Amino acid sequence: MTIQISLVIWTIIGFVTLSFILNKFLFTPILHVMDARNDKIKTAEANRQAELERREKTQKELEIASAAREQEALKAMELELSNERKKTETILADKKAEYDVELEKIRQKYEADTKAAEENLSDNIDKLAQKYVKTQIL
């Protein structure tokens, strides 16, 4: 086995040529495709993260708005309840005043009726006493 210089040179030239062709037409395009894919993946990941942050922010805003609406509704209900209590207290006070007036009328009528009955009874007792005295004397 002998080493042929021309074969070694042609092998080196073929290897360099093949390396150049593979690098130019295969490795470089594949590397560009892989880099582009990595960029797309990074961009998609960044977009996904931004969307996730946007959704979280929107969710927090909705929760805050919902809490604010609930607070407003609670205040409105408290105000309405307060107004209803005031109306009820006013109605109760009016009814109590009416009942007091009515009770006073009933008391006055009772006292008048009692006084009239006492006078009537007193008159009847006087008449009976006069009759008794007349019957005893005669």
N, CA, C and O atoms as a GROMACS GRO file, in nm:
protein
  552
    1MET      N    1   0.080  -0.116   0.000
    1MET     CA    2   0.000   0.000   0.000
    1MET      C    3   0.085   0.123   0.000
    1MET      O    4   0.169   0.144   0.088
    2THR      N    5   0.064   0.197  -0.091
    2THR     CA    6   0.143   0.319  -0.102
    2THR      C    7   0.048   0.438  -0.098
    2THR      O    8  -0.068   0.428  -0.138
    3ILE      N    9   0.098   0.545  -0.052
    3ILE     CA   10   0.018   0.667  -0.043
    3ILE      C   11   0.038   0.743  -0.172
    3ILE      O   12   0.150   0.774  -0.213
    4GLN      N   13  -0.072   0.771  -0.234
    4GLN     CA   14  -0.065   0.849  -0.357
    4GLN      C   15  -0.102   0.994  -0.322
    4GLN      O   16  -0.210   1.022  -0.271
    5ILE      N   17  -0.014   1.079  -0.351
    5ILE     CA   18  -0.028   1.221  -0.318
    5ILE      C   19  -0.145   1.280  -0.396
    5ILE      O   20  -0.222   1.359  -0.341
    6SER      N   21  -0.160   1.245  -0.517
    6SER     CA   22  -0.266   1.302  -0.598
    6SER      C   23  -0.403   1.260  -0.542
    6SER      O   24  -0.497   1.340  -0.543
    7LEU      N   25  -0.414   1.137  -0.493
    7LEU     CA   26  -0.539   1.090  -0.436
    7LEU      C   27  -0.569   1.164  -0.306
    7LEU      O   28  -0.684   1.199  -0.280
    8VAL      N   29  -0.468   1.189  -0.226
    8VAL     CA   30  -0.486   1.262  -0.100
    8VAL      C   31  -0.530   1.404  -0.131
    8VAL      O   32  -0.619   1.457  -0.065
    9ILE      N   33  -0.470   1.468  -0.230
    9ILE     CA   34  -0.503   1.606  -0.267
    9ILE      C   35  -0.646   1.612  -0.318
    9ILE      O   36  -0.724   1.699  -0.279
   10TRP      N   37  -0.678   1.517  -0.407
   10TRP     CA   38  -0.815   1.516  -0.460
   10TRP      C   39  -0.917   1.484  -0.348
   10TRP      O   40  -1.028   1.536  -0.351
   11THR      N   41  -0.881   1.403  -0.256
   11THR     CA   42  -0.970   1.372  -0.143
   11THR      C   43  -0.991   1.498  -0.057
   11THR      O   44  -1.103   1.528  -0.014
   12ILE      N   45  -0.882   1.569  -0.033
   12ILE     CA   46  -0.893   1.693   0.046
   12ILE      C   47  -0.976   1.796  -0.030
   12ILE      O   48  -1.062   1.862   0.029
   13ILE      N   49  -0.951   1.809  -0.160
   13ILE     CA   50  -1.028   1.905  -0.241
   13ILE      C   51  -1.175   1.864  -0.241
   13ILE      O   52  -1.263   1.950  -0.227
   14GLY      N   53  -1.204   1.737  -0.256
   14GLY     CA   54  -1.342   1.689  -0.255
   14GLY      C   55  -1.408   1.714  -0.119
   14GLY      O   56  -1.523   1.756  -0.111
   15PHE      N   57  -1.332   1.686  -0.013
   15PHE     CA   58  -1.385   1.708   0.122
   15PHE      C   59  -1.416   1.856   0.146
   15PHE      O   60  -1.522   1.889   0.199
   16VAL      N   61  -1.324   1.944   0.108
   16VAL     CA   62  -1.343   2.088   0.126
   16VAL      C   63  -1.460   2.135   0.041
   16VAL      O   64  -1.543   2.214   0.087
   17THR      N   65  -1.467   2.086  -0.083
   17THR     CA   66  -1.576   2.125  -0.173
   17THR      C   67  -1.710   2.077  -0.115
   17THR      O   68  -1.806   2.153  -0.110
   18LEU      N   69  -1.714   1.951  -0.073
   18LEU     CA   70  -1.836   1.897  -0.015
   18LEU      C   71  -1.875   1.972   0.114
   18LEU      O   72  -1.993   2.000   0.136
   19SER      N   73  -1.777   2.004   0.196
   19SER     CA   74  -1.802   2.081   0.318
   19SER      C   75  -1.858   2.219   0.282
   19SER      O   76  -1.952   2.266   0.345
   20PHE      N   77  -1.799   2.283   0.182
   20PHE     CA   78  -1.845   2.414   0.139
   20PHE      C   79  -1.989   2.406   0.088
   20PHE      O   80  -2.073   2.488   0.125
   21ILE      N   81  -2.018   2.308   0.003
   21ILE     CA   82  -2.153   2.291  -0.055
   21ILE      C   83  -2.254   2.261   0.055
   21ILE      O   84  -2.362   2.320   0.060
   22LEU      N   85  -2.219   2.167   0.145
   22LEU     CA   86  -2.310   2.132   0.254
   22LEU      C   87  -2.334   2.255   0.345
   22LEU      O   88  -2.446   2.282   0.388
   23ASN      N   89  -2.228   2.325   0.372
   23ASN     CA   90  -2.241   2.444   0.456
   23ASN      C   91  -2.329   2.548   0.388
   23ASN      O   92  -2.416   2.607   0.451
   24LYS      N   93  -2.306   2.571   0.259
   24LYS     CA   94  -2.378   2.674   0.184
   24LYS      C   95  -2.524   2.637   0.164
   24LYS      O   96  -2.611   2.722   0.182
   25PHE      N   97  -2.553   2.514   0.126
   25PHE     CA   98  -2.688   2.476   0.087
   25PHE      C   99  -2.764   2.393   0.191
   25PHE      O  100  -2.886   2.378   0.177
   26LEU      N  101  -2.701   2.341   0.291
   26LEU     CA  102  -2.771   2.257   0.386
   26LEU      C  103  -2.763   2.312   0.529
   26LEU      O  104  -2.866   2.343   0.590
   27PHE      N  105  -2.643   2.326   0.582
   27PHE     CA  106  -2.629   2.365   0.723
   27PHE      C  107  -2.677   2.508   0.749
   27PHE      O  108  -2.748   2.533   0.846
   28THR      N  109  -2.638   2.602   0.663
   28THR     CA  110  -2.678   2.741   0.683
   28THR      C  111  -2.830   2.756   0.676
   28THR      O  112  -2.888   2.820   0.764
   29PRO      N  113  -2.899   2.701   0.572
   29PRO     CA  114  -3.045   2.713   0.570
   29PRO      C  115  -3.111   2.646   0.690
   29PRO      O  116  -3.208   2.698   0.747
   30ILE      N  117  -3.058   2.529   0.730
   30ILE     CA  118  -3.116   2.460   0.846
   30ILE      C  119  -3.098   2.545   0.972
   30ILE      O  120  -3.190   2.557   1.053
   31LEU      N  121  -2.979   2.605   0.986
   31LEU     CA  122  -2.956   2.692   1.102
   31LEU      C  123  -3.048   2.814   1.099
   31LEU      O  124  -3.099   2.856   1.203
   32HIS      N  125  -3.071   2.871   0.980
   32HIS     CA  126  -3.162   2.985   0.967
   32HIS      C  127  -3.305   2.944   1.004
   32HIS      O  128  -3.376   3.017   1.073
   33VAL      N  129  -3.348   2.826   0.956
   33VAL     CA  130  -3.482   2.776   0.989
   33VAL      C  131  -3.495   2.753   1.139
   33VAL      O  132  -3.597   2.788   1.199
   34MET      N  133  -3.394   2.694   1.199
   34MET     CA  134  -3.397   2.668   1.344
   34MET      C  135  -3.397   2.799   1.423
   34MET      O  136  -3.467   2.812   1.524
   35ASP      N  137  -3.316   2.896   1.376
   35ASP     CA  138  -3.316   3.026   1.444
   35ASP      C  139  -3.452   3.094   1.430
   35ASP      O  140  -3.503   3.152   1.526
   36ALA      N  141  -3.510   3.087   1.311
   36ALA     CA  142  -3.642   3.147   1.289
   36ALA      C  143  -3.746   3.078   1.378
   36ALA      O  144  -3.833   3.144   1.436
   37ARG      N  145  -3.736   2.946   1.388
   37ARG     CA  146  -3.829   2.871   1.472
   37ARG      C  147  -3.811   2.910   1.619
   37ARG      O  148  -3.909   2.930   1.691
   38ASN      N  149  -3.688   2.921   1.663
   38ASN     CA  150  -3.661   2.964   1.801
   38ASN      C  151  -3.718   3.104   1.826
   38ASN      O  152  -3.775   3.130   1.932
   39ASP      N  153  -3.700   3.193   1.727
   39ASP     CA  154  -3.756   3.328   1.739
   39ASP      C  155  -3.908   3.324   1.749
   39ASP      O  156  -3.968   3.395   1.830
   40LYS      N  157  -3.972   3.240   1.665
   40LYS     CA  158  -4.118   3.226   1.670
   40LYS      C  159  -4.162   3.173   1.806
   40LYS      O  160  -4.260   3.220   1.864
   41ILE      N  161  -4.088   3.073   1.856
   41ILE     CA  162  -4.123   3.016   1.987
   41ILE      C  163  -4.108   3.120   2.097
   41ILE      O  164  -4.194   3.132   2.184
   42LYS      N  165  -3.997   3.197   2.092
   42LYS     CA  166  -3.977   3.301   2.193
   42LYS      C  167  -4.085   3.408   2.182
   42LYS      O  168  -4.137   3.455   2.283
   43THR      N  169  -4.118   3.447   2.058
   43THR     CA  170  -4.223   3.547   2.037
   43THR      C  171  -4.357   3.495   2.087
   43THR      O  172  -4.432   3.566   2.154
   44ALA      N  173  -4.388   3.369   2.053
   44ALA     CA  174  -4.514   3.310   2.099
   44ALA      C  175  -4.519   3.302   2.252
   44ALA      O  176  -4.622   3.330   2.313
   45GLU      N  177  -4.407   3.265   2.312
   45GLU     CA  178  -4.400   3.258   2.459
   45GLU      C  179  -4.418   3.397   2.521
   45GLU      O  180  -4.489   3.413   2.620
   46ALA      N  181  -4.353   3.497   2.461
   46ALA     CA  182  -4.367   3.634   2.510
   46ALA      C  183  -4.512   3.682   2.494
   46ALA      O  184  -4.567   3.746   2.583
   47ASN      N  185  -4.573   3.650   2.379
   47ASN     CA  186  -4.713   3.688   2.356
   47ASN      C  187  -4.806   3.617   2.455
   47ASN      O  188  -4.899   3.677   2.507
   48ARG      N  189  -4.778   3.490   2.479
   48ARG     CA  190  -4.858   3.413   2.574
   48ARG      C  191  -4.846   3.473   2.714
   48ARG      O  192  -4.946   3.487   2.785
   49GLN      N  193  -4.724   3.506   2.752
   49GLN     CA  194  -4.701   3.566   2.884
   49GLN      C  195  -4.770   3.702   2.895
   49GLN      O  196  -4.830   3.735   2.997
   50ALA      N  197  -4.760   3.782   2.787
   50ALA     CA  198  -4.825   3.913   2.787
   50ALA      C  199  -4.977   3.896   2.795
   50ALA      O  200  -5.044   3.970   2.866
   51GLU      N  201  -5.030   3.799   2.722
   51GLU     CA  202  -5.175   3.772   2.725
   51GLU      C  203  -5.217   3.726   2.864
   51GLU      O  204  -5.322   3.766   2.915
   52LEU      N  205  -5.136   3.641   2.923
   52LEU     CA  206  -5.165   3.594   3.059
   52LEU      C  207  -5.165   3.710   3.158
   52LEU      O  208  -5.253   3.718   3.244
   53GLU      N  209  -5.067   3.798   3.148
   53GLU     CA  210  -5.061   3.915   3.236
   53GLU      C  211  -5.179   4.008   3.211
   53GLU      O  212  -5.236   4.064   3.305
   54ARG      N  213  -5.216   4.024   3.083
   54ARG     CA  214  -5.330   4.108   3.049
   54ARG      C  215  -5.459   4.050   3.107
   54ARG      O  216  -5.543   4.123   3.161
   55ARG      N  217  -5.474   3.918   3.096
   55ARG     CA  218  -5.593   3.853   3.152
   55ARG      C  219  -5.597   3.867   3.304
   55ARG      O  220  -5.702   3.894   3.362
   56GLU      N  221  -5.483   3.850   3.368
   56GLU     CA  222  -5.477   3.865   3.514
   56GLU      C  223  -5.514   4.008   3.554
   56GLU      O  224  -5.587   4.030   3.650
   57LYS      N  225  -5.460   4.104   3.478
   57LYS     CA  226  -5.490   4.244   3.506
   57LYS      C  227  -5.639   4.271   3.486
   57LYS      O  228  -5.702   4.338   3.568
   58THR      N  229  -5.695   4.218   3.377
   58THR     CA  230  -5.837   4.235   3.349
   58THR      C  231  -5.920   4.169   3.458
   58THR      O  232  -6.020   4.226   3.503
   59GLN      N  233  -5.879   4.050   3.502
   59GLN     CA  234  -5.951   3.979   3.609
   59GLN      C  235  -5.950   4.061   3.738
   59GLN      O  236  -6.051   4.071   3.807
   60LYS      N  237  -5.833   4.119   3.770
   60LYS     CA  238  -5.824   4.201   3.891
   60LYS      C  239  -5.913   4.324   3.878
   60LYS      O  240  -5.981   4.363   3.973
   61GLU      N  241  -5.912   4.386   3.759
   61GLU     CA  242  -5.997   4.503   3.737
   61GLU      C  243  -6.145   4.466   3.751
   61GLU      O  244  -6.223   4.540   3.810
   62LEU      N  245  -6.182   4.349   3.696
   62LEU     CA  246  -6.320   4.304   3.709
   62LEU      C  247  -6.356   4.277   3.855
   62LEU      O  248  -6.466   4.311   3.899
   63GLU      N  249  -6.264   4.217   3.929
   63GLU     CA  250  -6.289   4.191   4.070
   63GLU      C  251  -6.305   4.322   4.147
   63GLU      O  252  -6.393   4.335   4.231
   64ILE      N  253  -6.219   4.420   4.116
   64ILE     CA  254  -6.228   4.550   4.182
   64ILE      C  255  -6.361   4.617   4.146
   64ILE      O  256  -6.429   4.672   4.232
   65ALA      N  257  -6.396   4.612   4.016
   65ALA     CA  258  -6.522   4.673   3.973
   65ALA      C  259  -6.641   4.602   4.038
   65ALA      O  260  -6.737   4.666   4.080
   66SER      N  261  -6.633   4.470   4.045
   66SER     CA  262  -6.741   4.393   4.108
   66SER      C  263  -6.752   4.428   4.255
   66SER      O  264  -6.863   4.446   4.307
   67ALA      N  265  -6.639   4.439   4.323
   67ALA     CA  266  -6.640   4.476   4.464
   67ALA      C  267  -6.698   4.616   4.482
   67ALA      O  268  -6.772   4.642   4.576
   68ALA      N  269  -6.662   4.706   4.390
   68ALA     CA  270  -6.714   4.843   4.397
   68ALA      C  271  -6.866   4.843   4.376
   68ALA      O  272  -6.939   4.912   4.447
   69ARG      N  273  -6.912   4.763   4.278
   69ARG     CA  274  -7.057   4.755   4.254
   69ARG      C  275  -7.128   4.695   4.375
   69ARG      O  276  -7.236   4.741   4.414
   70GLU      N  277  -7.068   4.592   4.434
   70GLU     CA  278  -7.128   4.532   4.552
   70GLU      C  279  -7.133   4.633   4.667
   70GLU      O  280  -7.231   4.640   4.741
   71GLN      N  281  -7.027   4.710   4.680
   71GLN     CA  282  -7.022   4.812   4.786
   71GLN      C  283  -7.130   4.917   4.762
   71GLN      O  284  -7.199   4.958   4.855
   72GLU      N  285  -7.143   4.960   4.637
   72GLU     CA  286  -7.246   5.058   4.603
   72GLU      C  287  -7.385   5.002   4.629
   72GLU      O  288  -7.472   5.071   4.682
   73ALA      N  289  -7.405   4.877   4.590
   73ALA     CA  290  -7.535   4.812   4.612
   73ALA      C  291  -7.563   4.802   4.762
   73ALA      O  292  -7.675   4.824   4.807
   74LEU      N  293  -7.460   4.767   4.838
   74LEU     CA  294  -7.476   4.757   4.983
   74LEU      C  295  -7.511   4.892   5.043
   74LEU      O  296  -7.598   4.902   5.129
   75LYS      N  297  -7.441   4.998   4.998
   75LYS     CA  298  -7.472   5.132   5.047
   75LYS      C  299  -7.615   5.171   5.010
   75LYS      O  300  -7.687   5.230   5.091
   76ALA      N  301  -7.655   5.139   4.887
   76ALA     CA  302  -7.791   5.171   4.843
   76ALA      C  303  -7.893   5.097   4.928
   76ALA      O  304  -7.996   5.153   4.967
   77MET      N  305  -7.865   4.971   4.955
   77MET     CA  306  -7.957   4.892   5.038
   77MET      C  307  -7.961   4.946   5.180
   77MET      O  308  -8.068   4.951   5.242
   78GLU      N  309  -7.847   4.986   5.233
   78GLU     CA  310  -7.844   5.044   5.367
   78GLU      C  311  -7.922   5.175   5.371
   78GLU      O  312  -7.996   5.201   5.466
   79LEU      N  313  -7.906   5.257   5.268
   79LEU     CA  314  -7.980   5.382   5.260
   79LEU      C  315  -8.130   5.355   5.251
   79LEU      O  316  -8.210   5.421   5.318
   80GLU      N  317  -8.167   5.260   5.168
   80GLU     CA  318  -8.308   5.224   5.154
   80GLU      C  319  -8.363   5.171   5.286
   80GLU      O  320  -8.474   5.205   5.327
   81LEU      N  321  -8.284   5.087   5.353
   81LEU     CA  322  -8.325   5.033   5.482
   81LEU      C  323  -8.340   5.145   5.584
   81LEU      O  324  -8.435   5.146   5.663
   82SER      N  325  -8.247   5.239   5.583
   82SER     CA  326  -8.256   5.354   5.674
   82SER      C  327  -8.381   5.436   5.647
   82SER      O  328  -8.451   5.477   5.739
   83ASN      N  329  -8.409   5.460   5.519
   83ASN     CA  330  -8.530   5.535   5.482
   83ASN      C  331  -8.656   5.460   5.526
   83ASN      O  332  -8.750   5.520   5.577
   84GLU      N  333  -8.656   5.329   5.506
   84GLU     CA  334  -8.771   5.248   5.547
   84GLU      C  335  -8.787   5.251   5.699
   84GLU      O  336  -8.899   5.257   5.750
   85ARG      N  337  -8.676   5.247   5.771
   85ARG     CA  338  -8.684   5.256   5.917
   85ARG      C  339  -8.742   5.390   5.960
   85ARG      O  340  -8.826   5.397   6.049
   86LYS      N  341  -8.696   5.498   5.894
   86LYS     CA  342  -8.748   5.630   5.927
   86LYS      C  343  -8.898   5.637   5.899
   86LYS      O  344  -8.974   5.691   5.979
   87LYS      N  345  -8.940   5.581   5.784
   87LYS     CA  346  -9.083   5.580   5.751
   87LYS      C  347  -9.161   5.500   5.856
   87LYS      O  348  -9.268   5.542   5.901
   88THR      N  349  -9.105   5.385   5.894
   88THR     CA  350  -9.172   5.302   5.993
   88THR      C  351  -9.181   5.373   6.127
   88THR      O  352  -9.285   5.368   6.193
   89GLU      N  353  -9.073   5.438   6.167
   89GLU     CA  354  -9.074   5.512   6.293
   89GLU      C  355  -9.175   5.626   6.288
   89GLU      O  356  -9.245   5.652   6.386
   90THR      N  357  -9.183   5.693   6.174
   90THR     CA  358  -9.280   5.801   6.158
   90THR      C  359  -9.422   5.747   6.167
   90THR      O  360  -9.508   5.804   6.235
   91ILE      N  361  -9.446   5.637   6.098
   91ILE     CA  362  -9.580   5.576   6.101
   91ILE      C  363  -9.614   5.531   6.243
   91ILE      O  364  -9.726   5.554   6.290
   92LEU      N  365  -9.518   5.469   6.311
   92LEU     CA  366  -9.542   5.426   6.448
   92LEU      C  367  -9.570   5.544   6.539
   92LEU      O  368  -9.660   5.538   6.624
   93ALA      N  369  -9.494   5.651   6.523
   93ALA     CA  370  -9.517   5.770   6.605
   93ALA      C  371  -9.655   5.828   6.578
   93ALA      O  372  -9.725   5.868   6.671
   94ASP      N  373  -9.695   5.833   6.450
   94ASP     CA  374  -9.828   5.883   6.414
   94ASP      C  375  -9.937   5.796   6.475
   94ASP      O  376 -10.034   5.846   6.531
   95LYS      N  377  -9.920   5.664   6.462
   95LYS     CA  378 -10.019   5.571   6.516
   95LYS      C  379 -10.026   5.581   6.668
   95LYS      O  380 -10.134   5.576   6.726
   96LYS      N  381  -9.911   5.596   6.732
   96LYS     CA  382  -9.909   5.610   6.878
   96LYS      C  383  -9.981   5.737   6.919
   96LYS      O  384 -10.057   5.737   7.016
   97ALA      N  385  -9.958   5.845   6.845
   97ALA     CA  386 -10.028   5.970   6.875
   97ALA      C  387 -10.178   5.953   6.856
   97ALA      O  388 -10.256   6.001   6.938
   98GLU      N  389 -10.220   5.884   6.750
   98GLU     CA  390 -10.363   5.858   6.726
   98GLU      C  391 -10.421   5.774   6.839
   98GLU      O  392 -10.529   5.803   6.890
   99TYR      N  393 -10.347   5.671   6.879
   99TYR     CA  394 -10.395   5.584   6.987
   99TYR      C  395 -10.402   5.661   7.119
   99TYR      O  396 -10.495   5.640   7.197
  100ASP      N  397 -10.304   5.749   7.144
  100ASP     CA  398 -10.308   5.829   7.265
  100ASP      C  399 -10.430   5.921   7.266
  100ASP      O  400 -10.496   5.934   7.369
  101VAL      N  401 -10.459   5.983   7.152
  101VAL     CA  402 -10.577   6.070   7.141
  101VAL      C  403 -10.703   5.988   7.163
  101VAL      O  404 -10.793   6.028   7.237
  102GLU      N  405 -10.709   5.872   7.099
  102GLU     CA  406 -10.825   5.784   7.111
  102GLU      C  407 -10.841   5.736   7.256
  102GLU      O  408 -10.952   5.732   7.309
  103LEU      N  409 -10.729   5.700   7.319
  103LEU     CA  410 -10.733   5.657   7.458
  103LEU      C  411 -10.781   5.769   7.550
  103LEU      O  412 -10.858   5.746   7.643
  104GLU      N  413 -10.736   5.888   7.524
  104GLU     CA  414 -10.780   6.003   7.604
  104GLU      C  415 -10.929   6.027   7.588
  104GLU      O  416 -10.999   6.059   7.684
  105LYS      N  417 -10.979   6.012   7.464
  105LYS     CA  418 -11.123   6.026   7.441
  105LYS      C  419 -11.200   5.920   7.519
  105LYS      O  420 -11.302   5.949   7.582
  106ILE      N  421 -11.148   5.796   7.514
  106ILE     CA  422 -11.214   5.687   7.585
  106ILE      C  423 -11.212   5.713   7.735
  106ILE      O  424 -11.312   5.690   7.803
  107ARG      N  425 -11.100   5.762   7.789
  107ARG     CA  426 -11.090   5.793   7.932
  107ARG      C  427 -11.191   5.902   7.971
  107ARG      O  428 -11.260   5.893   8.072
  108GLN      N  429 -11.196   6.007   7.886
  108GLN     CA  430 -11.289   6.116   7.916
  108GLN      C  431 -11.434   6.066   7.913
  108GLN      O  432 -11.514   6.103   7.998
  109LYS      N  433 -11.465   5.982   7.814
  109LYS     CA  434 -11.601   5.927   7.804
  109LYS      C  435 -11.630   5.838   7.924
  109LYS      O  436 -11.739   5.841   7.981
  110TYR      N  437 -11.527   5.758   7.963
  110TYR     CA  438 -11.544   5.671   8.080
  110TYR      C  439 -11.569   5.753   8.206
  110TYR      O  440 -11.657   5.721   8.285
  111GLU      N  441 -11.490   5.858   8.223
  111GLU     CA  442 -11.506   5.944   8.340
  111GLU      C  443 -11.642   6.014   8.338
  111GLU      O  444 -11.708   6.026   8.441
  112ALA      N  445 -11.682   6.060   8.219
  112ALA     CA  446 -11.813   6.125   8.208
  112ALA      C  447 -11.924   6.026   8.238
  112ALA      O  448 -12.018   6.056   8.311
  113ASP      N  449 -11.914   5.905   8.180
  113ASP     CA  450 -12.015   5.802   8.204
  113ASP      C  451 -12.018   5.762   8.352
  113ASP      O  452 -12.124   5.744   8.411
  114THR      N  453 -11.897   5.750   8.410
  114THR     CA  454 -11.890   5.714   8.552
  114THR      C  455 -11.952   5.823   8.638
  114THR      O  456 -12.027   5.793   8.732
  115LYS      N  457 -11.923   5.947   8.607
  115LYS     CA  458 -11.978   6.059   8.683
  115LYS      C  459 -12.130   6.063   8.669
  115LYS      O  460 -12.202   6.086   8.766
  116ALA      N  461 -12.177   6.041   8.544
  116ALA     CA  462 -12.322   6.042   8.521
  116ALA      C  463 -12.387   5.927   8.596
  116ALA      O  464 -12.494   5.943   8.654
  117ALA      N  465 -12.322   5.810   8.594
  117ALA     CA  466 -12.377   5.694   8.665
  117ALA      C  467 -12.378   5.720   8.814
  117ALA      O  468 -12.474   5.685   8.883
  118GLU      N  469 -12.272   5.782   8.866
  118GLU     CA  470 -12.266   5.813   9.009
  118GLU      C  471 -12.377   5.912   9.046
  118GLU      O  472 -12.444   5.895   9.148
  119GLU      N  473 -12.397   6.015   8.962
  119GLU     CA  474 -12.502   6.112   8.989
  119GLU      C  475 -12.639   6.045   8.984
  119GLU      O  476 -12.725   6.069   9.068
  120ASN      N  477 -12.656   5.959   8.881
  120ASN     CA  478 -12.783   5.887   8.868
  120ASN      C  479 -12.804   5.798   8.989
  120ASN      O  480 -12.915   5.792   9.043
  121LEU      N  481 -12.699   5.728   9.030
  121LEU     CA  482 -12.707   5.640   9.146
  121LEU      C  483 -12.734   5.721   9.273
  121LEU      O  484 -12.813   5.681   9.359
  122SER      N  485 -12.668   5.833   9.283
  122SER     CA  486 -12.688   5.920   9.400
  122SER      C  487 -12.832   5.970   9.404
  122SER      O  488 -12.894   5.974   9.510
  123ASP      N  489 -12.884   6.010   9.286
  123ASP     CA  490 -13.024   6.056   9.280
  123ASP      C  491 -13.119   5.943   9.318
  123ASP      O  492 -13.215   5.963   9.392
  124ASN      N  493 -13.091   5.825   9.267
  124ASN     CA  494 -13.176   5.709   9.298
  124ASN      C  495 -13.170   5.676   9.447
  124ASN      O  496 -13.271   5.644   9.509
  125ILE      N  497 -13.049   5.684   9.504
  125ILE     CA  498 -13.035   5.657   9.647
  125ILE      C  499 -13.112   5.762   9.728
  125ILE      O  500 -13.179   5.729   9.825
  126ASP      N  501 -13.102   5.887   9.686
  126ASP     CA  502 -13.174   5.994   9.754
  126ASP      C  503 -13.326   5.970   9.746
  126ASP      O  504 -13.398   5.986   9.844
  127LYS      N  505 -13.372   5.932   9.628
  127LYS     CA  506 -13.515   5.905   9.610
  127LYS      C  507 -13.559   5.788   9.697
  127LYS      O  508 -13.662   5.793   9.763
  128LEU      N  509 -13.478   5.683   9.696
  128LEU     CA  510 -13.510   5.565   9.776
  128LEU      C  511 -13.507   5.600   9.926
  128LEU      O  512 -13.592   5.555  10.004
  129ALA      N  513 -13.408   5.681   9.963
  129ALA     CA  514 -13.398   5.720  10.103
  129ALA      C  515 -13.519   5.803  10.142
  129ALA      O  516 -13.574   5.787  10.251
  130GLN      N  517 -13.563   5.893  10.054
  130GLN     CA  518 -13.680   5.974  10.083
  130GLN      C  519 -13.805   5.886  10.092
  130GLN      O  520 -13.890   5.906  10.179
  131LYS      N  521 -13.816   5.787  10.003
  131LYS     CA  522 -13.929   5.695  10.008
  131LYS      C  523 -13.928   5.616  10.138
  131LYS      O  524 -14.030   5.595  10.202
  132TYR      N  525 -13.810   5.572  10.173
  132TYR     CA  526 -13.797   5.492  10.294
  132TYR      C  527 -13.833   5.575  10.417
  132TYR      O  528 -13.904   5.530  10.508
  133VAL      N  529 -13.782   5.695  10.417
  133VAL     CA  530 -13.814   5.784  10.530
  133VAL      C  531 -13.965   5.811  10.531
  133VAL      O  532 -14.025   5.812  10.638
  134LYS      N  533 -14.026   5.832  10.420
  134LYS     CA  534 -14.170   5.858  10.412
  134LYS      C  535 -14.249   5.736  10.458
  134LYS      O  536 -14.349   5.748  10.528
  135THR      N  537 -14.202   5.622  10.418
  135THR     CA  538 -14.275   5.501  10.457
  135THR      C  539 -14.254   5.472  10.606
  135THR      O  540 -14.342   5.415  10.671
  136GLN      N  541 -14.142   5.508  10.659
  136GLN     CA  542 -14.115   5.485  10.799
  136GLN      C  543 -14.191   5.586  10.884
  136GLN      O  544 -14.238   5.552  10.992
  137ILE      N  545 -14.203   5.700  10.840
  137ILE     CA  546 -14.271   5.804  10.916
  137ILE      C  547 -14.423   5.783  10.901
  137ILE      O  548 -14.493   5.805  11.000
  138LEU      N  549 -14.471   5.748  10.804
  138LEU     CA  550 -14.615   5.733  10.784
  138LEU      C  551 -14.657   5.599  10.823
  138LEU      O  552 -14.776   5.567  10.814
   0.00000   0.00000   0.00000
